[in-house]
Amino acid sequence: MATGGTNLYRYLQQRLPGMIQKRYRDLPFDDGTIVPTDATLAAGVQELVAETVDGIGDADVLGDGAFDIPIVDLDVGEDAYKVLMIASAMSYTFQQERAMNFAGRTAQLNTRREGLVTRSISERRSRIAAFGDRRFGITGFLNNPNVSLDNSSFNPYDAGTVPDELFQFFVAIVRDFYLGSNNVGFPAGCLVSTGLYFKLIGTRMTDGATTLKDFIENALREDEIPFVIRKNQESESARLEANGVQAAGTNKDRITLYVRERDTVERMIEPIQMMPPDYVSTKDARKVFPFFSCVTPTMVHQPLGMRYIDVTKAVLA
């Protein structure tokens, strides 16, 4: 007996609610996790000026009747930082707009487009915060020329390196940081590459219960100052070389110790927003909606409150 289909195949399909969207990684250099970030940058600012003040002079022991009393004074100066505008735009054609209206999905798809624009601006802000931008002579959190750099010969991944040697290595770099800051700065933050991070959490101390990362963090807490080791891709050799922080073939990951306080390191931003309607353009049957955000470079006010240590890069199996 001949039979025919009683339904189109699409009648038998079920549609999942919502849309599946690609997941993006966090941007710790942009969201304030690493660099203290102030979102009150005033509209229209072209340059940000930070006033600096330092005390000069000393006191001494004087004999009776002496008049050569030492005098102290203030040394006042200022640092200027360029403000960059970062822009991106969303657009759609005349026919795309008609199709969205027909499908009843105009608002949904435009929200997705706006999210993509926002993401692209955030990613650019993150790269500038981490590495600066060589085109404008700007450096970032990971390559400030005034921060001391220790090109270490220590290899955390050597087969003969035991947990205590790794622990002593971290004790030594924190000690050098503290002494180098004239005993006034103790690091709360420690950025490491992804490979080194997993080396630390995958290595256990001799008690078999404590990971090396936990042991280091607990041992290096100073009074009420926590010592927290964080992983990030920007500290990896490939990223450093690709962004001009290191020469090609250096093959070193970077450890960064820093005091996480605004008087040591910070940045300012103007939140992401769409330009006014007057700046929305129509060209060749396409509408273009520009978005922007203004941002300062990463401002390192106290170079002694940071320190870079380059170590052999991780070799992942």
RADA-V805929 format. One record per residue. RES is the residue in three letters. PSI is psi in radians with two decimals (999 if undefined). D_FIRST is the distance of its C-alpha to the first C-alpha in Angstrom with 1 decimal. Layout:
RES,PSI,D_FIRST  RES,PSI,D_FIRST
//
This chain:
MET,2.37,0.0  ALA,2.44,3.8  THR,2.69,6.5  GLY,2.72,10.2  GLY,2.36,13.4  THR,-0.12,15.3  ASN,2.53,18.6  LEU,2.61,20.7  TYR,-0.60,21.8  ARG,-0.33,25.4  TYR,-0.41,24.5  LEU,0.13,24.0  GLN,2.55,27.3  GLN,2.34,30.5  ARG,2.24,33.8  LEU,2.53,36.9  PRO,2.58,39.9  GLY,-2.96,42.6  MET,2.51,42.9  ILE,2.07,43.6  GLN,2.47,46.9  LYS,2.41,48.7  ARG,2.32,51.5  TYR,2.64,54.9  ARG,2.76,57.9  ASP,2.75,60.9  LEU,1.35,63.8  PRO,-0.38,66.9  PHE,-0.25,69.3  ASP,-0.44,68.1  ASP,0.11,67.5  GLY,-0.02,71.1  THR,-0.72,70.2  ILE,-0.96,72.5  VAL,2.09,74.7  PRO,2.20,76.1  THR,2.27,74.7  ASP,2.13,76.1  ALA,0.53,73.9  THR,0.46,76.9  LEU,2.20,77.6  ALA,2.52,79.0  ALA,2.31,77.2  GLY,-0.10,78.9  VAL,2.31,80.8  GLN,-0.40,81.4  GLU,2.45,83.3  LEU,2.34,83.9  VAL,2.22,87.4  ALA,2.09,88.2  GLU,2.43,91.9  THR,2.58,93.3  VAL,2.41,96.5  ASP,2.58,98.4  GLY,2.42,101.8  ILE,2.67,104.6  GLY,3.05,107.9  ASP,3.03,109.4  ALA,2.81,112.1  ASP,2.91,115.2  VAL,2.26,118.3  LEU,2.57,121.3  GLY,2.89,125.0  ASP,2.21,127.3  GLY,0.06,128.0  ALA,2.62,125.4  PHE,-0.06,123.8  ASP,1.15,121.1  ILE,2.21,118.3  PRO,2.52,114.8  ILE,2.36,112.6  VAL,2.76,108.9  ASP,3.05,106.7  LEU,2.40,103.1  ASP,1.85,101.3  VAL,2.33,98.8  GLY,-2.92,96.2  GLU,2.62,92.6  ASP,2.39,89.4  ALA,2.46,87.1  TYR,2.32,83.4  LYS,2.59,81.1  VAL,2.20,78.3  LEU,2.46,75.1  MET,2.21,72.4  ILE,2.26,68.9  ALA,2.66,66.2  SER,2.89,62.5  ALA,2.66,60.2  MET,2.70,56.7  SER,2.86,55.2  TYR,2.68,52.2  THR,2.96,51.5  PHE,-0.77,51.0  GLN,-0.62,47.2  GLN,-0.71,46.9  GLU,-0.74,48.6  ARG,-0.73,46.3  ALA,-0.70,43.2  MET,-0.71,44.7  ASN,-0.73,45.5  PHE,-0.72,41.9  ALA,-0.15,40.5  GLY,0.55,43.2  ARG,0.38,44.5  THR,-0.91,47.9  ALA,-0.74,50.1  GLN,-0.82,48.0  LEU,-0.60,48.0  ASN,-0.59,51.6  THR,-0.70,52.6  ARG,-0.75,50.9  ARG,-0.76,52.8  GLU,-0.67,56.0  GLY,-0.63,55.5  LEU,-0.69,55.1  VAL,-0.81,58.3  THR,-0.73,60.1  ARG,-0.75,59.0  SER,-0.67,60.2  ILE,-0.72,63.6  SER,-0.69,63.9  GLU,-0.71,63.1  ARG,-0.73,65.8  ARG,-0.67,68.3  SER,-0.75,67.6  ARG,-0.69,68.3  ILE,-0.70,71.5  ALA,-0.67,72.6  ALA,-0.81,72.0  PHE,-0.15,73.2  GLY,-2.70,74.7  ASP,1.96,74.3  ARG,-0.48,76.4  ARG,-0.48,76.1  PHE,0.19,78.3  GLY,0.57,80.5  ILE,2.33,79.0  THR,2.99,78.4  GLY,-2.83,76.4  PHE,-0.61,76.5  LEU,-0.01,76.0  ASN,0.62,78.4  ASN,2.19,81.4  PRO,-0.28,84.3  ASN,-0.11,86.8  VAL,2.37,85.1  SER,2.45,86.4  LEU,2.23,84.2  ASP,1.95,84.6  ASN,1.58,83.0  SER,2.58,82.7  SER,-0.02,82.5  PHE,2.38,80.9  ASN,1.80,77.5  PRO,-0.30,75.5  TYR,0.04,72.9  ASP,2.40,75.3  ALA,-0.45,74.4  GLY,-0.04,78.0  THR,2.08,78.0  VAL,2.81,78.3  PRO,-0.70,77.4  ASP,-0.56,81.1  GLU,-0.70,81.6  LEU,-0.73,78.8  PHE,-0.82,80.4  GLN,-0.55,83.8  PHE,-0.80,82.4  PHE,-0.65,81.2  VAL,-0.74,84.5  ALA,-0.73,86.4  ILE,-0.54,84.5  VAL,-0.68,84.8  ARG,-0.81,88.5  ASP,-0.64,89.0  PHE,-0.84,87.2  TYR,-0.80,89.5  LEU,-0.67,92.7  GLY,-0.37,91.7  SER,0.24,91.4  ASN,0.60,95.0  ASN,0.48,93.7  VAL,-0.25,92.3  GLY,2.26,88.6  PHE,2.21,86.2  PRO,2.32,82.6  ALA,-0.44,79.9  GLY,2.49,77.1  CYS,1.90,76.1  LEU,2.35,73.3  VAL,2.87,71.9  SER,2.84,69.1  THR,-0.72,65.7  GLY,-0.77,66.5  LEU,-0.65,69.9  TYR,-0.83,68.5  PHE,-0.40,66.0  LYS,-0.71,68.8  LEU,-0.66,70.9  ILE,-0.28,68.2  GLY,-0.04,67.1  THR,2.28,70.6  ARG,2.60,72.2  MET,3.07,75.9  THR,-0.36,77.6  ASP,-0.22,76.8  GLY,-0.10,73.1  ALA,-0.47,72.2  THR,2.26,73.3  THR,2.73,71.7  LEU,-0.65,74.1  LYS,-0.86,73.0  ASP,-0.71,73.8  PHE,-0.78,77.1  ILE,-0.82,78.2  GLU,-0.76,77.3  ASN,-0.66,79.2  ALA,-0.49,82.2  LEU,0.29,82.6  ARG,2.36,82.5  GLU,1.91,85.8  ASP,-2.00,87.0  GLU,0.25,84.4  ILE,2.00,82.9  PRO,2.62,79.5  PHE,1.94,78.6  VAL,2.19,74.9  ILE,2.15,73.1  ARG,2.53,70.2  LYS,2.60,67.7  ASN,2.54,66.8  GLN,-0.51,65.2  GLU,-0.37,68.0  SER,0.01,70.5  GLU,2.61,68.7  SER,-0.82,70.2  ALA,-0.73,67.4  ARG,-0.72,67.6  LEU,-0.75,71.4  GLU,-0.70,71.5  ALA,-0.49,68.8  ASN,0.22,70.9  GLY,0.18,74.2  VAL,-0.67,75.7  GLN,2.69,76.2  ALA,2.64,76.5  ALA,2.37,73.6  GLY,0.12,73.7  THR,-0.70,75.7  ASN,0.79,73.1  LYS,2.33,74.5  ASP,2.78,72.9  ARG,2.30,75.0  ILE,2.33,76.2  THR,2.12,77.5  LEU,2.45,79.9  TYR,2.68,80.8  VAL,2.09,82.3  ARG,1.31,79.7  GLU,2.58,82.0  ARG,-0.46,82.1  ASP,-0.04,85.7  THR,-0.92,84.5  VAL,2.41,81.2  GLU,3.02,79.1  ARG,2.80,77.2  MET,2.55,76.7  ILE,2.74,73.6  GLU,2.22,72.7  PRO,2.69,69.2  ILE,2.34,66.2  GLN,2.80,65.8  MET,2.49,64.5  MET,2.73,67.1  PRO,2.75,68.2  PRO,-0.51,66.0  ASP,-0.37,68.6  TYR,0.03,67.5  VAL,2.22,63.7  SER,2.70,63.1  THR,2.15,60.6  LYS,2.28,60.2  ASP,0.85,57.7  ALA,0.54,55.3  ARG,2.31,55.5  LYS,2.35,57.3  VAL,2.17,59.2  PHE,1.81,60.4  PRO,2.45,63.1  PHE,2.76,64.0  PHE,2.88,67.0  SER,2.47,69.2  CYS,2.56,72.8  VAL,2.55,74.0  THR,2.85,77.1  PRO,3.01,77.2  THR,2.09,77.6  MET,1.94,81.3  VAL,1.73,83.2  HIS,-0.54,86.4  GLN,1.56,87.6  PRO,-0.49,86.9  LEU,-0.18,88.6  GLY,0.18,85.9  MET,2.79,83.3  ARG,2.40,83.1  TYR,2.43,80.8  ILE,2.05,80.4  ASP,2.27,78.5  VAL,2.86,77.2  THR,2.33,75.1  LYS,2.72,71.5  ALA,2.44,68.8  VAL,1.84,66.9  LEU,2.39,63.5  ALA,999,61.7
//
